[in-house]
């Protein structure tokens, strides 16, 4: 737990400095001030992720990459010391004692959860090994031929490698998801303003959905899975977007919306299926075209390209495909390329696994055939209620859309755009690989936002307050019970490490590799490893030159 806090201090300071540098650039170029600390931290994390990915293309992500980043952060701190000092003082003056106490409690809680808990199955299957590859080698050509899941190139693995601190403490920490959860928790603290306003806003419903999600993952954030970071980022974008729509002074400027769209590009690099959130880009594009600000449009586009290019390059190097596993987009002829048949089979297996079918041959059966079994066997009772609420939410959105067109209430367009982005994200999730953890944000937001809009229109806020208090009390009791149950585990100094497994060693051209004797998980320690003994060859003299499949 103490190592988690130590790690977070470092993450906070570096992300805050990088974010401040970005905020200063935005203010000078666009005359727009990024005021909130959570937004600055989000910007800093995006920059750190892009930086670590670029560095990994040329070298391993370990001590040197951190030294360079620290030098940059010190320079930023030196140049912007007055600005940073003023922001901190202003923030402290505006922040009441209750909010400060709440933030401190959240830091303790999330450091507690990040130090112990449930390690997702896939983390010992390939997440830990993926991060170690970045720590040891950066990026290696054809790595997906060693284990096909290494081709699932999430940018958050590079960020985890950047902040793992293995070179300093001898253990590869995996605290990034906990930090994302902490930042999102601070973002949703604004829900307390409902008591001052005496009314609920649509953004409050998004915050409430985020609160529920955070309670779901609190015992899992120790895992470096990409799902949690992606869902936290989706919640962050939607909450901030709705908050902007509800703010009169920033409603008609494209700047914050365009910056949030860059966050959407970042979410895509964490998990490809998050990409449909970029439907939101329609709003800033319309504003920019209407104002004929094409130069600014080019700048925002450049930000998005800079964010996505390192991730695309890494994907090509690892798998030979621009987007993996999408063999339809075949652009490169390289000798380390994963075969199109393997990529297609892998894509099919992801889908059928999410549908509860477990047979890739069933990937093309219609939804009417697999949905009933999926609904009855793959969902908890509450999950079933959420899906029913989602179906109702789709109906509400259609009604709102029809009413908007008939009555020509074009002022509803902005909110409809948000609902549309969530709707299409949900539909893509539902029709592809509908495992709940892959799309929790879409499932919750589609269930909550249309209903929230309806409640706001009917002015039934008091009922919602009452239900929220009851639910909040229940969840608080469950969290206290959880802490009591696992509190005796010896994790108050160190973070609980990856799992350990019995492995068998073998050689490929003189280099030692490992695979598990039982099952398919290998953890982090035995490196390099894969779920089974593989037949491949080096492209050159050793591991650094990459791998080619023999078949």
C-alpha positions as CSV (number, residue, x, y, z in Angstrom):
1,X,0.0,0.0,0.0
2,X,2.8,2.4,0.8
3,X,4.6,1.5,-2.4
4,X,1.3,2.3,-4.3
5,X,1.2,5.8,-2.6
6,X,4.9,6.4,-3.4
7,X,4.2,5.4,-7.0
8,X,1.2,7.6,-7.2
9,X,3.1,10.6,-5.9
10,X,5.5,10.2,-8.8
11,X,2.7,9.7,-11.3
12,X,0.8,12.7,-10.0
13,X,3.9,15.0,-10.1
14,X,5.0,14.0,-13.6
15,X,1.4,13.9,-15.1
16,X,0.6,17.3,-13.4
17,X,3.8,18.9,-14.8
18,X,3.2,17.5,-18.3
19,X,-0.5,18.5,-18.1
20,X,0.5,22.0,-17.0
21,X,2.8,22.3,-20.0
22,X,0.0,21.3,-22.3
23,X,-2.5,23.7,-20.5
24,X,0.0,26.6,-21.0
25,X,0.3,25.8,-24.7
26,X,-3.5,25.6,-25.1
27,X,-3.9,28.9,-23.3
28,X,-1.3,30.7,-25.5
29,X,-2.5,29.2,-28.8
30,X,-6.3,29.1,-28.3
31,X,-6.8,31.6,-25.4
32,X,-8.6,28.9,-23.4
33,X,-7.7,28.0,-19.8
34,X,-7.9,24.4,-18.5
35,X,-8.8,25.0,-14.9
36,X,-9.6,21.7,-13.2
37,X,-6.9,19.5,-11.8
38,X,-8.5,16.3,-13.0
39,X,-8.4,17.6,-16.6
40,X,-4.8,18.6,-16.3
41,X,-3.9,15.1,-14.9
42,X,-5.8,13.5,-17.8
43,X,-3.8,15.6,-20.3
44,X,-0.6,14.7,-18.5
45,X,-1.4,10.9,-18.6
46,X,-2.2,11.1,-22.3
47,X,1.1,12.8,-23.0
48,X,3.0,10.3,-20.8
49,X,1.4,7.5,-22.7
50,X,2.2,8.9,-26.1
51,X,5.8,9.6,-25.0
52,X,6.3,6.1,-23.6
53,X,4.9,4.5,-26.8
54,X,7.2,6.6,-29.0
55,X,10.2,5.7,-26.8
56,X,9.3,2.0,-26.9
57,X,9.6,2.0,-30.7
58,X,13.4,2.7,-30.3
59,X,14.4,1.5,-26.9
60,X,13.1,-0.2,-23.7
61,X,10.9,1.7,-21.4
62,X,12.8,1.7,-18.1
63,X,15.2,4.0,-16.3
64,X,16.3,6.2,-19.2
65,X,12.8,7.1,-20.3
66,X,12.0,8.2,-16.7
67,X,15.2,10.3,-16.5
68,X,14.3,12.2,-19.7
69,X,10.7,12.7,-18.5
70,X,11.9,14.0,-15.1
71,X,14.2,16.5,-16.8
72,X,11.3,17.7,-19.0
73,X,9.1,18.0,-15.9
74,X,11.7,20.0,-14.0
75,X,12.1,22.4,-16.9
76,X,8.3,22.8,-17.1
77,X,8.1,23.4,-13.3
78,X,10.9,25.9,-13.5
79,X,9.4,27.9,-16.4
80,X,5.8,27.8,-15.1
81,X,6.5,27.9,-11.4
82,X,4.5,31.1,-10.8
83,X,1.5,29.8,-12.9
84,X,1.5,26.5,-11.1
85,X,1.8,28.1,-7.7
86,X,-1.1,30.4,-8.4
87,X,-3.2,27.5,-9.6
88,X,-2.5,25.5,-6.5
89,X,-3.3,28.5,-4.2
90,X,-6.5,29.3,-6.1
91,X,-7.6,25.6,-5.9
92,X,-7.0,25.4,-2.2
93,X,-9.0,28.6,-1.6
94,X,-11.9,27.3,-3.6
95,X,-11.7,23.8,-2.2
96,X,-13.7,23.5,1.1
97,X,-12.5,21.3,4.0
98,X,-15.1,18.6,3.2
99,X,-13.8,18.2,-0.3
100,X,-10.2,18.0,0.9
101,X,-11.2,15.4,3.4
102,X,-13.1,13.5,0.7
103,X,-10.1,13.5,-1.6
104,X,-7.8,12.3,1.1
105,X,-10.2,9.4,1.9
106,X,-10.4,8.5,-1.8
107,X,-6.6,8.4,-2.0
108,X,-6.4,6.0,1.0
109,X,-9.3,3.9,-0.3
110,X,-8.0,3.5,-3.8
111,X,-4.4,2.9,-2.6
112,X,-5.8,0.2,-0.4
113,X,-7.7,-1.4,-3.3
114,X,-4.8,-1.1,-5.7
115,X,-2.5,-2.9,-3.3
116,X,-4.6,-6.0,-3.0
117,X,-7.6,-7.7,-4.6
118,X,-8.6,-9.9,-7.6
119,X,-6.0,-10.1,-10.4
120,X,-7.9,-10.6,-13.7
121,X,-7.3,-13.9,-15.4
122,X,-5.8,-12.3,-18.5
123,X,-3.3,-10.3,-16.4
124,X,-1.3,-13.5,-15.6
125,X,-2.1,-14.8,-19.1
126,X,-0.6,-11.9,-21.1
127,X,-0.9,-8.4,-19.5
128,X,2.1,-8.9,-17.2
129,X,4.2,-10.4,-20.0
130,X,3.1,-7.6,-22.4
131,X,4.3,-5.0,-19.9
132,X,7.5,-6.8,-19.3
133,X,8.3,-6.9,-23.0
134,X,8.0,-3.2,-23.1
135,X,10.2,-2.9,-20.0
136,X,12.9,-5.2,-21.4
137,X,12.8,-4.5,-25.1
138,X,10.4,-1.8,-26.0
139,X,8.6,-3.2,-29.1
140,X,9.7,-6.4,-30.9
141,X,8.8,-7.3,-34.5
142,X,6.4,-10.2,-34.8
143,X,5.9,-10.5,-31.0
144,X,2.3,-11.6,-31.7
145,X,3.8,-14.8,-33.3
146,X,5.0,-15.8,-29.8
147,X,1.6,-15.4,-28.3
148,X,-1.3,-14.0,-30.4
149,X,-2.6,-12.0,-27.5
150,X,0.5,-9.9,-27.4
151,X,-0.9,-8.4,-30.6
152,X,-3.7,-6.8,-28.5
153,X,-1.6,-3.6,-28.3
154,X,-3.1,-1.4,-25.6
155,X,-1.4,1.9,-25.1
156,X,-2.0,1.6,-21.3
157,X,0.6,-1.2,-21.2
158,X,3.2,1.3,-22.3
159,X,2.0,3.7,-19.6
160,X,2.2,0.8,-17.0
161,X,5.7,0.0,-18.1
162,X,6.7,3.7,-17.8
163,X,5.5,3.8,-14.1
164,X,6.2,0.3,-13.1
165,X,9.4,1.3,-11.2
166,X,11.0,-2.1,-11.5
167,X,14.4,-0.6,-12.1
168,X,14.1,1.2,-8.7
169,X,12.3,-1.3,-6.3
170,X,12.8,-4.6,-8.0
171,X,9.0,-5.2,-8.4
172,X,7.0,-4.2,-11.4
173,X,4.1,-2.2,-9.9
174,X,0.8,-2.1,-11.7
175,X,-1.0,0.9,-10.2
176,X,-2.2,2.7,-13.3
177,X,-5.8,1.5,-13.2
178,X,-6.0,2.5,-9.5
179,X,-4.8,6.0,-10.5
180,X,-7.4,6.2,-13.3
181,X,-10.1,5.2,-10.8
182,X,-8.8,7.8,-8.4
183,X,-8.9,10.6,-11.0
184,X,-12.4,9.6,-12.0
185,X,-13.5,9.5,-8.4
186,X,-12.3,13.1,-8.0
187,X,-14.2,14.0,-11.1
188,X,-17.5,12.6,-9.8
189,X,-17.1,14.5,-6.5
190,X,-18.9,17.3,-8.2
191,X,-22.1,15.3,-7.7
192,X,-22.2,16.9,-4.3
193,X,-23.1,20.2,-5.9
194,X,-26.6,18.8,-6.5
195,X,-27.5,19.7,-2.9
196,X,-26.5,23.4,-3.6
197,X,-28.4,23.5,-6.9
198,X,-31.5,21.8,-5.5
199,X,-31.8,20.0,-8.8
200,X,-30.2,17.2,-10.8
201,X,-28.4,17.7,-14.1
202,X,-27.9,15.1,-16.8
203,X,-24.1,15.1,-15.9
204,X,-25.1,14.1,-12.4
205,X,-26.6,10.9,-13.8
206,X,-23.4,10.2,-15.7
207,X,-21.5,10.7,-12.4
208,X,-23.9,8.4,-10.6
209,X,-23.2,5.7,-13.2
210,X,-19.5,6.2,-12.8
211,X,-19.8,5.8,-9.0
212,X,-21.5,2.5,-9.5
213,X,-18.8,1.4,-12.0
214,X,-16.1,2.4,-9.5
215,X,-17.8,0.3,-6.8
216,X,-17.8,-2.7,-9.2
217,X,-14.1,-2.5,-10.0
218,X,-12.7,-1.5,-6.6
219,X,-11.5,-5.0,-5.9
220,X,-10.1,-5.5,-9.4
221,X,-8.0,-2.3,-10.1
222,X,-4.9,-4.1,-9.0
223,X,-5.0,-5.8,-12.4
224,X,-3.3,-3.9,-15.3
225,X,-6.2,-4.9,-17.6
226,X,-6.9,-2.3,-20.4
227,X,-10.7,-2.6,-19.8
228,X,-10.7,-0.5,-16.6
229,X,-8.7,2.3,-18.0
230,X,-10.8,2.5,-21.2
231,X,-14.1,2.6,-19.3
232,X,-12.8,5.2,-16.8
233,X,-11.8,7.4,-19.8
234,X,-15.2,7.0,-21.4
235,X,-16.9,8.1,-18.2
236,X,-14.5,11.0,-17.9
237,X,-15.2,12.2,-21.4
238,X,-19.0,12.0,-21.1
239,X,-19.1,13.6,-17.7
240,X,-16.9,16.5,-18.8
241,X,-18.9,16.8,-22.1
242,X,-22.2,17.0,-20.4
243,X,-20.8,19.5,-17.9
244,X,-19.7,21.7,-20.7
245,X,-23.2,21.6,-22.3
246,X,-24.7,22.6,-19.0
247,X,-22.3,25.5,-18.7
248,X,-23.6,28.6,-20.5
249,X,-20.2,30.3,-20.9
250,X,-18.5,27.3,-22.7
251,X,-21.5,25.9,-24.6
252,X,-20.6,27.6,-28.0
253,X,-16.9,27.3,-28.0
254,X,-15.3,24.3,-29.8
255,X,-12.0,24.2,-27.8
256,X,-12.9,22.0,-24.8
257,X,-15.1,19.7,-27.0
258,X,-12.2,19.3,-29.5
259,X,-9.8,18.5,-26.6
260,X,-12.2,15.9,-25.3
261,X,-12.3,14.3,-28.8
262,X,-8.5,14.0,-28.5
263,X,-9.2,12.1,-25.2
264,X,-11.6,10.0,-27.3
265,X,-8.7,9.1,-29.7
266,X,-6.7,8.2,-26.6
267,X,-9.5,5.9,-25.3
268,X,-9.4,4.2,-28.7
269,X,-5.6,3.4,-28.3
270,X,-6.4,1.9,-24.9
271,X,-9.1,-0.3,-26.3
272,X,-10.0,-0.2,-30.0
273,X,-13.7,-0.8,-29.3
274,X,-13.9,2.6,-27.6
275,X,-13.5,4.4,-30.9
276,X,-17.2,5.0,-31.6
277,X,-17.1,7.6,-28.8
278,X,-15.6,9.8,-31.6
279,X,-19.0,10.3,-33.0
280,X,-18.9,13.3,-30.6
281,X,-16.4,15.0,-33.0
282,X,-19.4,16.1,-35.0
283,X,-20.0,19.0,-32.6
284,X,-16.6,20.7,-32.7
285,X,-16.3,20.1,-36.5
286,X,-19.7,21.9,-37.1
287,X,-18.6,24.9,-34.9
288,X,-15.2,25.1,-36.7
289,X,-16.7,24.9,-40.1
290,X,-19.4,27.5,-39.3
291,X,-16.8,29.9,-38.0
292,X,-14.4,29.0,-40.9
293,X,-11.6,28.2,-38.5
294,X,-9.9,25.6,-40.6
295,X,-6.4,26.3,-39.2
296,X,-7.6,25.4,-35.7
297,X,-9.3,22.3,-37.2
298,X,-6.0,21.2,-38.6
299,X,-4.3,21.7,-35.2
300,X,-6.9,19.6,-33.4
301,X,-6.6,16.9,-36.1
302,X,-2.8,17.0,-35.6
303,X,-3.3,16.4,-31.9
304,X,-5.4,13.3,-32.6
305,X,-2.9,12.0,-35.2
306,X,0.0,12.5,-32.7
307,X,-2.0,10.6,-30.2
308,X,-2.8,7.6,-32.4
309,X,0.3,7.2,-34.6
310,X,2.6,5.7,-32.1
311,X,-0.1,3.1,-31.2
312,X,-0.6,2.3,-34.8
313,X,3.1,1.9,-35.4
314,X,3.5,-0.4,-32.4
315,X,0.5,-2.5,-33.7
316,X,2.2,-2.9,-37.1
317,X,5.5,-3.9,-35.6
318,X,4.0,-6.4,-33.2
319,X,1.4,-8.0,-35.6
320,X,2.0,-6.8,-39.1
321,X,-1.5,-5.4,-39.2
322,X,-2.6,-1.7,-38.9
323,X,-5.5,-2.7,-36.7
324,X,-5.5,-6.1,-35.0
325,X,-7.5,-8.3,-35.2
326,X,-9.1,-6.8,-38.4
327,X,-7.6,-8.8,-41.4
328,X,-9.9,-6.9,-43.7
329,X,-7.5,-4.0,-43.5
330,X,-4.5,-5.5,-45.2
331,X,-1.9,-2.9,-45.9
332,X,1.5,-4.3,-45.1
333,X,3.6,-7.2,-46.5
334,X,6.2,-7.9,-43.8
335,X,7.8,-11.2,-43.0
336,X,6.7,-11.1,-39.3
337,X,3.0,-10.7,-40.1
338,X,0.5,-12.9,-38.3
339,X,-1.4,-14.9,-40.9
340,X,-4.8,-13.6,-42.0
341,X,-6.4,-16.9,-41.0
342,X,-5.0,-16.7,-37.5
343,X,-6.2,-13.0,-37.2
344,X,-9.7,-13.9,-38.4
345,X,-9.9,-16.9,-36.1
346,X,-8.8,-14.8,-33.2
347,X,-11.4,-12.1,-33.9
348,X,-14.1,-14.8,-34.1
349,X,-13.0,-16.3,-30.8
350,X,-13.2,-12.9,-29.0
351,X,-16.8,-12.5,-30.3
352,X,-18.0,-16.0,-29.4
353,X,-16.3,-15.9,-26.0
354,X,-18.2,-12.7,-25.2
355,X,-21.4,-14.3,-26.3
356,X,-20.9,-17.4,-24.2
357,X,-20.6,-19.7,-27.2
358,X,-16.9,-20.8,-27.0
359,X,-16.9,-22.2,-30.6
360,X,-15.4,-19.9,-33.3
361,X,-17.5,-21.7,-35.9
362,X,-20.6,-20.1,-34.4
363,X,-19.4,-16.5,-35.0
364,X,-21.9,-15.8,-37.8
365,X,-25.1,-17.0,-36.2
366,X,-27.7,-14.2,-35.9
367,X,-28.2,-12.4,-32.6
368,X,-31.7,-13.9,-32.3
369,X,-30.0,-17.3,-31.9
370,X,-27.3,-16.5,-29.3
371,X,-28.9,-13.6,-27.4
372,X,-31.3,-15.6,-25.2
373,X,-28.6,-18.0,-24.0
374,X,-26.2,-15.0,-23.5
375,X,-28.8,-13.1,-21.5
376,X,-29.7,-16.1,-19.3
377,X,-26.2,-17.4,-18.6
378,X,-23.7,-14.6,-19.0
379,X,-25.4,-11.9,-16.9
380,X,-26.0,-11.5,-13.2
381,X,-29.5,-10.5,-12.1
382,X,-28.5,-6.9,-12.0
383,X,-26.8,-7.2,-15.4
384,X,-30.1,-8.5,-16.8
385,X,-31.9,-5.4,-15.4
386,X,-29.3,-3.2,-17.0
387,X,-29.8,-4.7,-20.4
388,X,-33.5,-4.3,-20.1
389,X,-33.0,-0.7,-19.1
390,X,-30.7,-0.3,-22.1
391,X,-33.4,-1.6,-24.4
392,X,-35.8,0.9,-22.8
393,X,-33.2,3.6,-23.2
394,X,-33.0,2.9,-26.9
395,X,-36.7,3.4,-27.1
396,X,-36.5,6.7,-25.2
397,X,-33.8,8.0,-27.5
398,X,-35.9,7.1,-30.6
399,X,-38.9,9.0,-29.1
400,X,-36.7,12.0,-28.3
401,X,-35.3,12.0,-31.8
402,X,-38.7,11.8,-33.5
403,X,-40.1,14.5,-31.2
404,X,-37.0,16.7,-31.9
405,X,-37.6,16.4,-35.7
406,X,-41.3,17.0,-35.5
407,X,-41.1,20.0,-33.1
408,X,-37.8,21.2,-34.6
409,X,-36.2,21.5,-31.2
410,X,-32.7,21.8,-32.6
411,X,-31.4,22.9,-29.2
412,X,-31.6,19.2,-28.2
413,X,-29.1,18.3,-30.8
414,X,-26.1,18.5,-28.4
415,X,-27.6,16.1,-25.9
416,X,-28.9,13.8,-28.7
417,X,-25.3,13.6,-30.0
418,X,-24.1,12.4,-26.7
419,X,-26.9,9.8,-26.5
420,X,-26.1,8.7,-30.1
421,X,-22.4,8.2,-29.3
422,X,-23.3,6.1,-26.3
423,X,-26.0,4.2,-28.3
424,X,-23.7,3.2,-31.2
425,X,-20.9,2.3,-28.7
426,X,-23.4,0.0,-26.9
427,X,-24.7,-1.5,-30.2
428,X,-21.2,-2.3,-31.4
429,X,-20.5,-3.9,-28.0
430,X,-23.8,-5.9,-28.0
431,X,-23.3,-7.2,-31.6
432,X,-19.6,-8.0,-31.3
433,X,-18.2,-9.3,-28.0
434,X,-20.7,-8.5,-25.3
435,X,-18.7,-9.4,-22.2
436,X,-19.9,-6.9,-19.6
437,X,-16.4,-5.7,-18.5
438,X,-15.7,-4.8,-22.2
439,X,-18.5,-2.3,-22.3
440,X,-19.6,-1.5,-18.8
441,X,-19.6,2.3,-19.4
442,X,-21.9,2.0,-22.5
443,X,-24.3,-0.3,-20.7
444,X,-24.5,1.9,-17.6
445,X,-24.7,5.2,-19.5
446,X,-27.4,4.0,-21.9
447,X,-29.4,2.8,-19.0
448,X,-29.0,6.0,-17.0
449,X,-28.8,9.0,-19.3
450,X,-32.2,8.6,-21.3
451,X,-33.9,7.8,-18.0
452,X,-32.2,10.7,-16.3
453,X,-33.4,13.1,-19.0
454,X,-36.9,11.8,-18.6
455,X,-36.8,12.3,-14.8
456,X,-35.5,15.8,-15.2
457,X,-38.3,16.6,-17.6
458,X,-40.9,15.2,-15.2
459,X,-39.2,16.9,-12.2
460,X,-39.1,13.8,-10.0
461,X,-35.7,14.5,-8.5
462,X,-36.8,13.8,-4.9
463,X,-37.4,10.1,-5.7
464,X,-33.9,9.8,-7.2
465,X,-32.3,11.4,-4.2
466,X,-34.1,8.9,-1.9
467,X,-33.1,5.9,-4.0
468,X,-29.5,7.2,-4.4
469,X,-29.2,7.5,-0.6
470,X,-30.5,4.0,0.0
471,X,-28.1,2.6,-2.7
472,X,-25.2,4.6,-1.4
473,X,-25.7,3.3,2.1
474,X,-25.9,-0.3,0.8
475,X,-22.7,0.1,-1.2
476,X,-20.8,1.7,1.7
477,X,-21.7,-1.2,3.9
478,X,-20.5,-3.7,1.3
479,X,-17.2,-1.8,0.9
480,X,-16.7,-1.8,4.7
481,X,-17.4,-5.5,4.8
482,X,-14.9,-6.1,1.9
483,X,-12.2,-4.1,3.7
484,X,-12.9,-6.1,6.9
485,X,-12.7,-9.4,5.0
486,X,-9.3,-8.7,3.2
487,X,-7.8,-6.2,5.6
488,X,-5.6,-8.7,7.4
489,X,-3.7,-9.5,4.2
490,X,-0.1,-8.3,4.5
491,X,-0.1,-5.7,1.8
492,X,0.3,-2.5,3.7
493,X,3.9,-2.0,2.5
494,X,4.1,-3.8,-0.9
495,X,1.6,-4.2,-3.7
496,X,0.4,-7.8,-4.2
497,X,2.5,-9.1,-7.1
498,X,1.5,-11.1,-10.2
499,X,0.7,-14.8,-9.7
500,X,3.4,-17.5,-9.9
501,X,3.0,-20.8,-11.8
502,X,4.9,-24.0,-12.5
503,X,6.6,-23.7,-15.9
504,X,8.7,-25.8,-18.3
505,X,11.7,-24.3,-20.0
506,X,12.7,-24.9,-23.7
507,X,15.0,-23.3,-26.2
508,X,14.6,-21.5,-29.5
509,X,17.9,-20.9,-31.2
510,X,19.8,-20.9,-28.0
511,X,17.4,-18.6,-26.1
512,X,15.4,-19.9,-23.1
513,X,11.6,-19.6,-23.2
514,X,8.9,-20.9,-20.8
515,X,5.4,-22.3,-20.9
516,X,3.1,-23.4,-18.0
517,X,3.0,-27.1,-17.0
518,X,-0.7,-26.7,-16.1
519,X,-3.2,-24.4,-17.7
520,X,-2.2,-21.4,-19.8
521,X,-1.1,-18.7,-17.4
522,X,2.6,-17.9,-16.7
523,X,2.4,-14.6,-14.7
524,X,5.3,-12.1,-14.9
525,X,8.4,-13.6,-13.5
526,X,9.3,-16.3,-16.0
527,X,10.2,-14.4,-19.1
528,X,9.8,-14.7,-22.0
529,X,6.8,-17.0,-21.8
530,X,3.7,-18.0,-23.7
531,X,0.7,-20.3,-22.9
532,X,2.3,-23.2,-24.8
533,X,5.4,-24.3,-26.6
534,X,5.6,-22.5,-29.9
535,X,7.3,-23.2,-33.2
536,X,8.9,-20.0,-34.6
537,X,12.2,-18.6,-35.6
538,X,14.2,-15.4,-35.0
539,X,14.3,-12.9,-37.8
540,X,18.0,-12.2,-37.1
541,X,20.5,-13.1,-34.4
542,X,18.3,-12.9,-31.4
543,X,15.1,-11.8,-29.7
544,X,15.7,-8.1,-30.5
545,X,15.3,-8.8,-34.2
546,X,11.9,-10.3,-33.7
547,X,10.0,-13.5,-34.6
548,X,8.6,-15.2,-37.6
549,X,6.1,-18.0,-37.6
550,X,7.3,-21.3,-39.2
551,X,3.8,-21.9,-40.5
